[in-house]
Amino acid sequence: MAFALNQLPVLPAALKPPTPPELVANSYLLKDYHSGQILMEKDSHKRVEPASLTKLVTAYVVFSELYSGHLKLTDSTKISEKAWKMEGSRMYLKLGSAVTVEELLKGMIIQSGNDASVALAEMIAGDETAFAALMNQYAEHLGMKESHYINSTGMPDPAHYTTVHDMMIISEALIRNFPEYYPYYSQKEYTYNKITQQNRNDLLWRDNSVDGIKTGHTNSAGYCLVVSAKRDNMRLISIIMGTESAKVRIAETQKMLTYGFRFFESVLLYPAGKKIENVRVWQGKSQNLELGLKQDLYLTVPRGEAAQIVTQININQPLIAPINKHSPQGEIIAQYDHKIRAKRPLLALQTVAQGNVFEQIWDRILLFIQNLWNDILQ
């Protein structure tokens, strides 16, 4: 249908997000990584089998050992009979061969090797049972209260379980805490022992914004997938559990990502460590104090609605020195659609030492006069 120049259609300034699509899966979750806002959800606290998504926790333990210096990527271990005999997906390790941590990580992450997972577990903790105890300690530390692990691979066991909610916690932690190792999850293939295997996450080929994370499958768990995708300044993490095929988990994940990126946007309100407010300090060596945030403050709103965000700053007046750096001195509140969407403490960005006796006395006098004047005006 053609329109004359003076008859152009009038479109809404911003489209309201429609009801999220219903997915064919046991449970799922779509979340904005930066703001923490949930965009789609179904039974995210329902207990499920993690299958090979277990290896996200295995990797987190290994990355933590590397970060602490207890382990190096170049360290090697000899492959035990148990690791060599592991069933399911494998990187085809040779019995008794020496393999480095980096090779095992790639085999576990890219090829989903059960043999690699067991080899890493034995290298770090002596045996897989002891390693599973470590996994549970790390899970508890991260707040994964709905998970329990028996092995490093995801092989079925009645006492081996998780939820979509907890899988989101570990996925966010991997991206946030280990940016130097997270790129392993975007590698499309890996060759070991002259055998090249492709990453089972087909979305790495279909969507350039996808940079991870992990697939999982057992007959009892169904087909599972955790995906992270970044477009411009928006990163979405989607998790889907219990689909009937690899094809379905990809198709349903694409629905989630399309919905999130199409109808929402991440708005960076204030970056971490930057001045938001400059306030008066009394009885200090300095009269000025800059306040800011520990972490970036993002808000997720319907696309085109960023201008509707309202922020409010509350300061703990009066501010009396001494004031320590990073101490809370107020809060910032972000609202959208007349609802509070985020609250963050405002922190001192520098230390203000207490002034000398004369500075303190003079400021006390000024503060008394100011308070008296304010009372008169009221």
N, C-alpha and C positions, 0 to 999 in steps of 0.2 A: 504494500500500500504506500503510495507516494504522498508527501506532504509539501505544501507550499512553504516558502520561507517564513511566512507569518502564521503558519499553522503547525509548527513543530510540536511533537508530543511533550507534555509536561510530565517529567519523571520525578519520583520522590528523591529528596536529597540523600536519604539513607534508607536502605532496605532493612526491615526487621527480620532477624533470623527466623526461618521457618522451624517447625518442629523437627528435631533430628531424625534421620532415617532409622527405621528398625533394622537391626542386623541379624543375620542368621548365625548365632553363636551363643554359647552358654553364658559368657560374661565378657564385658569390654569396658574400656575407659579411654577417653580422649581428653588431654590436658595441655594447657599452655604452659610450657616449661618456665618461662620468665615470670609470669604473674601467679602461677599456681592455680589458675581458674580451671575448673572442670567444665568441658563443653558438651560431652556425651558420656553416659554411664548406664550400665546395666549390671546389677549383681556384683559390684566390684569387691564386696567383702565376702563373697561366697567361696568356700574352700574348694580348691581345684588342684589337680596334678600339674606341676610346673613343667614336666618333661625336660627337654634340653634348655629351657629357660633357666633351669637350675644353674647352668654354666655362667650366668651373669653374676651370681653370688661367688662361684668359684673364681672367676676372673677378678672380682673385687678383692678377695683375699690375696690373690697373687699380686695384684697391683699395689696393695697396701704393704706387702712384704718388700716389693721393689722400692716403694717410696721411703720406707723406714731404713733402707740400706741393708736389710737382712738377706737380700737376694739381688742378683744382677742378671740382666738379660743374657749375658754370656756364660753364666753358670750352666753346668750340664749335669745330667743324671742318667744312670743306666736304667734301661727299661726292664721292669720286672715281668714275671710270667703273668701276674694278674692283669697288668696294663695291656700286655701283648694279646691276651686272650679275650679282651673286652668285646662284647657283641654290639650290634647296632652300628651307627656311623663311626668311622675311624679315619685316622690319618695314615694308617698302615705302618706303625712303628715296628722295628725289628727287635726281637728278643735280645737283651743284653747290649744293645747299641747305646752309645752316648748321644744324648739329644739336649740342645740348649733350651733354656727357659723361653727365649723368643720363638724358637721353632715350635715348641709345645703350645705357646699362646696362640700362634697363628693356626696351628692345627685344631685347637679347641674352638677358637672364635670363628674362623672362616670355614673350616671343614666340619665343625661340630664334632670333633673326634672324642669319643668316649675314652679311647686309650690315652689320649693326651691329657684329659681331665684327671684320670687316675694317676698318671705319671707325675703330674704337678702336685696332686694331693699327697702322694707318697714322698715326694721330694721335700715338701714343706713340713709335713706333720708326722712322717714315718709310715702311717697307713691311712686308709681312707676314712676309717671310723674316727680317728683323732682329728682328721681334717674337717669332717662334718661337724664336730664339736666347735671348731673354730668358725665355721660358717654360721652356726647358730649364734655364737657370740657377736659376730659382726652384724648379723641380722637384727639382733636385739639392740645393739648400739645405734643402728640406723632407725630404729622405731618400727621394724617389721614384726609386729606383734601377732600376725596371723599366719606365720610361716614356721615350718620345722623341716630340717634337712637331715637325711640319713646317708646320702652319698653325694659325690661331686658331679655326677653325670645327669641325673634326672631319671634313672631307671625306676620303674614303679615300685612303691612300697607304701603300705597303709599309713605309716608314720611320716611320709615324705609329702609335704603339701605346702600350698601357698594360697594367695588371693591375687586378683588383678591389682588391688590397692597396693599390696606389698611389692608386686613386680614394678609398679610405677616408682616406688621409693628407691629401689635398687637401680633402676634405669636412670633416674635423675641424678643419683649419687655418682654413677660412673661418668656421666657427662660433666658434672660439676667438679668432681674431685680429681679426676685423672685425664685432663685434656691431652696429655702427651701420649696416652695409650689408647684413647677412644678411637683414633683413626683406624685401628685394626678392624673395626666393625664396618668400615666402608670399603674394605678391600674385596674385590669381586672374585678373586681366585687365588689359590696357593698351590704350589707344587712341592711335594715332599716325596722322597723315595721314588722319584721319576713318575709320580702319579699326580696329575693336576685335577683338582676338584674345585668346582665353582661354589661360591657362597649361595646358600639355599634361600636367601632373601631376594626374591625375584624383583622386588621394587627398586633395588639398586640399579637395575638396567632400565626400568620403565620410567622412573621419576628422578631427575637430576637433583632434586632438593633432598632426597633421602640419603642419609649418611649412616644408617644402622637400623636395628640393632641385632636381633636374634630371632631365629625360628625354633620351633619345638614340635615334636610329634611322638606320641606313642598310641597304641591302639586304644588304650583306656582314656588318655587325655585328649585325643583328637588332635587337630592341627591348630597350632598356636603361633602367634607372631607379635613381637614388639618392634615398633618402627619409630624412628625419630627423623623428622624432616624440618629443614630450615629454609624459609623464604623471606628474603629481606631481613628484618630484625625480629621475625616471629619464628619460634621453634615450637612445633607440636610433637607430643609423644602419644602414640596410640598403642593400645594393648588389646588383643583379642584372643580369647581362649575357647577351645572346644568347637571348632568348625569341622565340617565333614571332609574337607579335602584341602590340598595346598592351593588349588585354584580359588576356592571360596575364601580362604583367609586373605588372599591378596585382594580379591574383589571387594570384600567387606572393609578391609583396611583403607582401600582407595576411597570408599564412600566417606569414611570418617575424616580423612585428610582433606578431601574436597570440601566437605561441610565446614570444617574449621577454618581453612584458608579463605574460602569464598565469602563467608559471612562475618568473620571477626578479624580484628587487628590488635596487635600488641602495641601499647603506647608507653614509651619511656617517659615518665613524668619527671624523675630526678635521678641522675647517675650517682653512684656511690662515691663518697669522699669529696663531693663538690659542695660549695657553700650554697645553702638554701636561704638562710637568714643570718643577718648580722645583728647581734643584740648587745645591750648595755650590761656590763658587769660592774658590780659595786665592791669596793674595798679590795681591789686587786692591783697588781702591777700594770695591768692593761685594762682599759675600759671597754674593750670590744672583744666579742667572742663569735666565731663563725660556727654555725650549726649545720649538720648534714646527716647523711644516712650511711649505715654500714654496708648495705647492699643496694643495688639498683632497684628503684621502685617502678614496676610496670603495672599497668592495668589493661585487662582485656575487655574490649567493648565491641558492639556491632560496628562493622566497617562503615566509616564515614561519620561516626559519632564522637570522635575524640574531643571536639570542641565542647561537648556537653559535660565533660569531667570537671568537677569542682573540688578544689583542695582547700583545706583549713589548717592553719598552723596555731598550735597552742604552746605557749612558753611558760615554764615554771617561774613566774616572776615573784619577787625580784631574784636575780642571780647573784649570789654572794660568793666571792672568792674565799678559799682556793677552789678551783674547779679542775678536775682531772680530765685529760684527753680521753675521749670515747665514753664519758659518763653521760647518761640520759638527762636532758635538760628540757624536755617537752615532747610533743608528738605531732605528727602530720597525719591528717585524715583525708582520704580520697573518696569522693562520692560520685556515683553515676545513677541517673534515674531516681534521684532522691533516696538512695540507699547507700550506706557505708560499704565500700568494697575493699578497703585496705586501711590498716592503721600501722604506723611504724614509729618507733622512738626516734626523736631528734637527738643526735649525739654531738658533744663538743668535739670540734675538729682540732683543737689545740688545748694545751694546759694553760691556765691562768693562775699564777702564784698569788698568794696573799700579799697585799701591799704593806708598806711600813706603817708605823703607828699614826703618823700624820695623814697619810693617804686614807687610812681606815676611818679616822675621826672625821675628816672632811667629807667623805662619802656618806657617813652616817648622818651628818647634818643635812646634806643635799637630799638624801633619801627621805628623811623626816619631813623636810619642807615639801618635797614632791607628793608624799602621801597625804600631808595636810591639805595641800592645794586640791588634790583629787577628791578628798572628802568634801571640801567646800563646793566644788563643781557638781557633786552628786546631790 
